[in-house]
Amino acid sequence: MASNNTPKVTMIESRVLVLPDKAADFYDEKGTLIIPDSAKESPPQGEVIAIGEKVEVVKVGDKVLYTKGAGVRAEFNRTEYLIMREYEIHCIL
C-alpha cells in the first residue's frame, strides 16, 4: 500500500497515477530505461495511487500490470510515479 508520502494530486479524465514496483523500476540515474533479461518476459506492475473521474475499472489501491513504456514519469515528494491512461493497464492482480 502507498505510504503517507502519497502526493495530493487530482487526476483528470481517464488518467491513472501508478507507483511502479521497485522490481519493475529499471531506470538509471540519468533516466535511461534499462531492461534486464529477467524482466523482459513479464509486463511491469505497480499500485494505483489516484484516478481521474472517467476511470471506469481500476480503483485506488489496485495492483496492476501495465504496458511496458506506458505513461509519463513524474516525481512527487522525491518518489517517481507514472501517469498513464486506463487503457494502458492490462489487468488487475
DOLO-985537 format. One line per 5 residues: number of its first residue (from 0); for each residue x, y, z of N, C-alpha, C, CB. Coordinates in nm, 3 decimals. Glycine has a CB too. Example, Ala and Ser with C-alpha at 12.3 -4.5 7.8 and 13.67 -1.06 7.14 Angstrom:
% residues 2
0 = 1.319 -0.569 0.780 1.230 -0.450 0.780 1.320 -0.330 0.780 1.131 -0.447 0.905  1.285 -0.225 0.708 1.367 -0.106 0.714 1.290 0.003 0.787 1.408 -0.060 0.572
//
This chain:
% residues 93
0 = 0.084 -0.118 0.000 0.000 0.000 0.000 0.088 0.124 0.000 -0.095 0.000 0.121  0.036 0.231 -0.051 0.112 0.355 -0.061 0.143 0.410 0.078 0.034 0.460 -0.143  0.251 0.485 0.085 0.294 0.540 0.214 0.221 0.671 0.243 0.446 0.563 0.215  0.250 0.726 0.360 0.193 0.856 0.398 0.250 0.967 0.311 0.221 0.886 0.545  0.348 0.935 0.229 0.412 1.030 0.141 0.334 1.044 0.009 0.556 0.988 0.114
5 = 0.212 0.990 0.002 0.131 0.992 -0.118 0.104 1.137 -0.160 -0.001 0.916 -0.096  0.129 1.167 -0.289 0.109 1.306 -0.333 -0.039 1.344 -0.336 0.170 1.326 -0.472  -0.065 1.470 -0.313 -0.201 1.524 -0.322 -0.219 1.575 -0.464 -0.227 1.640 -0.216  -0.268 1.489 -0.552 -0.289 1.526 -0.692 -0.431 1.491 -0.732 -0.187 1.455 -0.785  -0.483 1.563 -0.830 -0.614 1.533 -0.887 -0.591 1.491 -1.031 -0.710 1.657 -0.877
10 = -0.619 1.366 -1.059 -0.603 1.316 -1.195 -0.726 1.357 -1.275 -0.584 1.161 -1.197  -0.708 1.381 -1.405 -0.820 1.423 -1.489 -0.854 1.315 -1.591 -0.789 1.555 -1.559  -0.979 1.320 -1.639 -1.027 1.231 -1.744 -1.002 1.084 -1.707 -0.958 1.265 -1.878  -0.938 1.009 -1.799 -0.916 0.866 -1.777 -0.772 0.836 -1.737 -0.951 0.788 -1.903  -0.708 0.933 -1.673 -0.569 0.912 -1.633 -0.558 0.848 -1.495 -0.494 1.045 -1.634
15 = -0.449 0.772 -1.479 -0.425 0.695 -1.357 -0.282 0.724 -1.311 -0.447 0.542 -1.380  -0.264 0.746 -1.181 -0.131 0.763 -1.123 -0.090 0.630 -1.062 -0.128 0.879 -1.016  0.023 0.575 -1.107 0.070 0.444 -1.062 0.207 0.458 -0.997 0.076 0.343 -1.180  0.224 0.393 -0.883 0.354 0.382 -0.818 0.414 0.250 -0.863 0.342 0.389 -0.660  0.516 0.253 -0.951 0.574 0.128 -1.000 0.642 0.049 -0.888 0.675 0.156 -1.111
20 = 0.630 -0.084 -0.895 0.704 -0.168 -0.802 0.852 -0.144 -0.824 0.668 -0.319 -0.820  0.930 -0.145 -0.718 1.074 -0.122 -0.732 1.138 -0.225 -0.823 1.141 -0.124 -0.595  1.090 -0.348 -0.821 1.146 -0.452 -0.907 1.124 -0.419 -1.055 1.083 -0.588 -0.874  1.022 -0.336 -1.084 0.991 -0.301 -1.222 1.051 -0.167 -1.261 0.842 -0.297 -1.244  1.123 -0.102 -1.170 1.179 0.029 -1.196 1.322 0.014 -1.248 1.176 0.117 -1.068
25 = 1.339 0.018 -1.378 1.467 -0.010 -1.440 1.529 0.113 -1.505 1.452 -0.120 -1.543  1.529 0.225 -1.434 1.589 0.347 -1.486 1.718 0.374 -1.413 1.492 0.467 -1.473  1.820 0.416 -1.487 1.944 0.454 -1.420 1.934 0.599 -1.374 2.067 0.434 -1.514  2.042 0.651 -1.315 2.039 0.786 -1.258 2.020 0.895 -1.364 2.166 0.811 -1.181  2.044 0.864 -1.492 2.025 0.961 -1.600 1.884 0.953 -1.660 2.129 0.938 -1.709
30 = 1.803 0.857 -1.611 1.668 0.842 -1.663 1.659 0.749 -1.783 1.614 0.974 -1.700  1.769 0.680 -1.815 1.771 0.587 -1.927 1.705 0.455 -1.885 1.916 0.563 -1.976  1.615 0.405 -1.969 1.548 0.280 -1.940 1.643 0.164 -1.961 1.423 0.263 -2.028  1.655 0.078 -1.859 1.738 -0.041 -1.865 1.648 -0.160 -1.832 1.861 -0.032 -1.765  1.636 -0.254 -1.925 1.551 -0.371 -1.902 1.639 -0.495 -1.899 1.440 -0.382 -2.010
35 = 1.662 -0.553 -1.781 1.741 -0.675 -1.774 1.665 -0.791 -1.836 1.778 -0.707 -1.629  1.739 -0.894 -1.880 1.676 -1.010 -1.945 1.567 -1.071 -1.859 1.780 -1.115 -1.977  1.584 -1.074 -1.728 1.486 -1.135 -1.639 1.352 -1.061 -1.639 1.540 -1.141 -1.498  1.352 -0.934 -1.679 1.230 -0.855 -1.676 1.158 -0.851 -1.810 1.261 -0.715 -1.633  1.218 -0.902 -1.914 1.161 -0.891 -2.047 1.040 -0.981 -2.067 1.265 -0.924 -2.150
40 = 1.023 -1.083 -1.985 0.914 -1.177 -2.002 0.779 -1.125 -1.953 0.946 -1.303 -1.932  0.778 -1.044 -1.849 0.651 -1.002 -1.791 0.639 -0.850 -1.792 0.637 -1.054 -1.648  0.514 -0.802 -1.805 0.495 -0.657 -1.804 0.519 -0.600 -1.664 0.352 -0.621 -1.853  0.554 -0.473 -1.657 0.575 -0.411 -1.526 0.445 -0.401 -1.447 0.638 -0.271 -1.542  0.458 -0.385 -1.318 0.340 -0.374 -1.233 0.360 -0.265 -1.129 0.310 -0.508 -1.164
45 = 0.249 -0.223 -1.070 0.255 -0.120 -0.968 0.121 -0.105 -0.901 0.300 0.012 -1.028  0.112 -0.004 -0.814 -0.009 0.022 -0.736 -0.075 0.151 -0.784 0.023 0.030 -0.585  -0.206 0.147 -0.800 -0.282 0.266 -0.840 -0.291 0.359 -0.718 -0.425 0.228 -0.894  -0.247 0.483 -0.735 -0.243 0.581 -0.626 -0.357 0.681 -0.637 -0.110 0.653 -0.626  -0.392 0.720 -0.761 -0.501 0.817 -0.783 -0.561 0.791 -0.921 -0.448 0.965 -0.773
50 = -0.689 0.825 -0.938 -0.758 0.804 -1.066 -0.839 0.928 -1.104 -0.851 0.681 -1.057  -0.859 0.945 -1.234 -0.942 1.054 -1.285 -1.089 1.016 -1.280 -0.901 1.090 -1.428  -1.174 1.117 -1.302 -1.319 1.097 -1.289 -1.378 1.005 -1.396 -1.389 1.230 -1.294  -1.309 0.983 -1.508 -1.361 0.897 -1.614 -1.302 0.756 -1.614 -1.336 0.960 -1.748  -1.223 0.723 -1.512 -1.169 0.588 -1.499 -1.284 0.496 -1.460 -1.052 0.582 -1.392
55 = -1.299 0.386 -1.535 -1.415 0.300 -1.516 -1.390 0.171 -1.440 -1.471 0.266 -1.648  -1.267 0.118 -1.446 -1.245 -0.017 -1.393 -1.154 -0.019 -1.271 -1.186 -0.105 -1.500  -1.035 0.040 -1.281 -0.939 0.031 -1.171 -0.977 0.127 -1.059 -0.797 0.061 -1.219  -0.932 0.091 -0.937 -0.958 0.173 -0.819 -0.826 0.201 -0.748 -1.058 0.102 -0.723  -0.826 0.304 -0.667 -0.709 0.336 -0.586 -0.678 0.215 -0.498 -0.732 0.464 -0.499
60 = -0.551 0.176 -0.494 -0.508 0.061 -0.415 -0.493 -0.066 -0.496 -0.605 0.038 -0.304  -0.549 -0.071 -0.618 -0.535 -0.191 -0.702 -0.390 -0.211 -0.744 -0.625 -0.180 -0.827  -0.345 -0.336 -0.748 -0.217 -0.373 -0.807 -0.246 -0.406 -0.952 -0.147 -0.495 -0.731  -0.170 -0.348 -1.045 -0.198 -0.364 -1.187 -0.073 -0.400 -1.267 -0.261 -0.238 -1.242  -0.095 -0.467 -1.379 0.009 -0.487 -1.480 -0.020 -0.387 -1.590 0.011 -0.636 -1.535
65 = 0.084 -0.322 -1.644 0.062 -0.222 -1.747 0.162 -0.240 -1.861 0.072 -0.081 -1.689  0.137 -0.174 -1.971 0.220 -0.182 -2.090 0.360 -0.130 -2.061 0.157 -0.103 -2.204  0.462 -0.203 -2.108 0.600 -0.154 -2.094 0.613 -0.021 -2.164 0.702 -0.257 -2.151  0.678 0.073 -2.100 0.698 0.205 -2.157 0.575 0.294 -2.150 0.739 0.191 -2.299  0.472 0.248 -2.081 0.348 0.326 -2.071 0.368 0.449 -1.985 0.235 0.240 -2.013
70 = 0.288 0.547 -2.013 0.279 0.663 -1.928 0.395 0.760 -1.935 0.264 0.620 -1.791  0.384 0.860 -1.850 0.482 0.967 -1.838 0.536 0.962 -1.695 0.420 1.108 -1.872  0.667 0.966 -1.682 0.727 0.967 -1.548 0.707 1.103 -1.484 0.878 0.933 -1.555  0.673 1.101 -1.355 0.655 1.224 -1.279 0.708 1.201 -1.138 0.504 1.268 -1.275  0.769 1.302 -1.081 0.824 1.290 -0.946 0.748 1.381 -0.850 0.976 1.324 -0.944
75 = 0.702 1.321 -0.741 0.636 1.394 -0.633 0.700 1.350 -0.503 0.481 1.370 -0.632  0.736 1.441 -0.418 0.795 1.409 -0.286 0.912 1.311 -0.298 0.688 1.349 -0.194  0.996 1.333 -0.400 1.116 1.251 -0.422 1.085 1.105 -0.454 1.205 1.257 -0.301  0.965 1.077 -0.504 0.926 0.943 -0.545 0.878 0.950 -0.689 0.815 0.883 -0.451  0.922 0.854 -0.772 0.880 0.853 -0.912 0.752 0.774 -0.931 0.991 0.794 -1.000
80 = 0.662 0.831 -1.007 0.533 0.771 -1.041 0.518 0.768 -1.192 0.415 0.849 -0.974  0.417 0.699 -1.239 0.380 0.701 -1.380 0.239 0.755 -1.391 0.390 0.559 -1.443  0.218 0.845 -1.486 0.085 0.893 -1.518 0.050 0.829 -1.651 0.077 1.053 -1.524  -0.057 0.749 -1.653 -0.095 0.678 -1.775 -0.245 0.680 -1.793 -0.045 0.533 -1.772  -0.290 0.640 -1.910 -0.433 0.627 -1.935 -0.477 0.488 -1.894 -0.467 0.654 -2.085
85 = -0.601 0.477 -1.855 -0.652 0.348 -1.806 -0.633 0.236 -1.908 -0.799 0.361 -1.770  -0.646 0.265 -2.038 -0.635 0.160 -2.139 -0.494 0.101 -2.148 -0.675 0.213 -2.274  -0.393 0.165 -2.087 -0.257 0.111 -2.089 -0.238 0.003 -1.981 -0.155 0.223 -2.069  -0.339 -0.016 -1.899 -0.335 -0.118 -1.794 -0.392 -0.248 -1.849 -0.414 -0.073 -1.667  -0.317 -0.358 -1.834 -0.359 -0.488 -1.886 -0.456 -0.559 -1.794 -0.239 -0.576 -1.908
90 = -0.426 -0.561 -1.664 -0.512 -0.634 -1.571 -0.489 -0.589 -1.428 -0.487 -0.785 -1.583  -0.585 -0.624 -1.343 -0.575 -0.601 -1.200 -0.531 -0.732 -1.137 -0.710 -0.549 -1.139  -0.432 -0.727 -1.052 -0.383 -0.850 -0.986 -0.462 -0.881 -0.861 -0.235 -0.838 -0.952
//
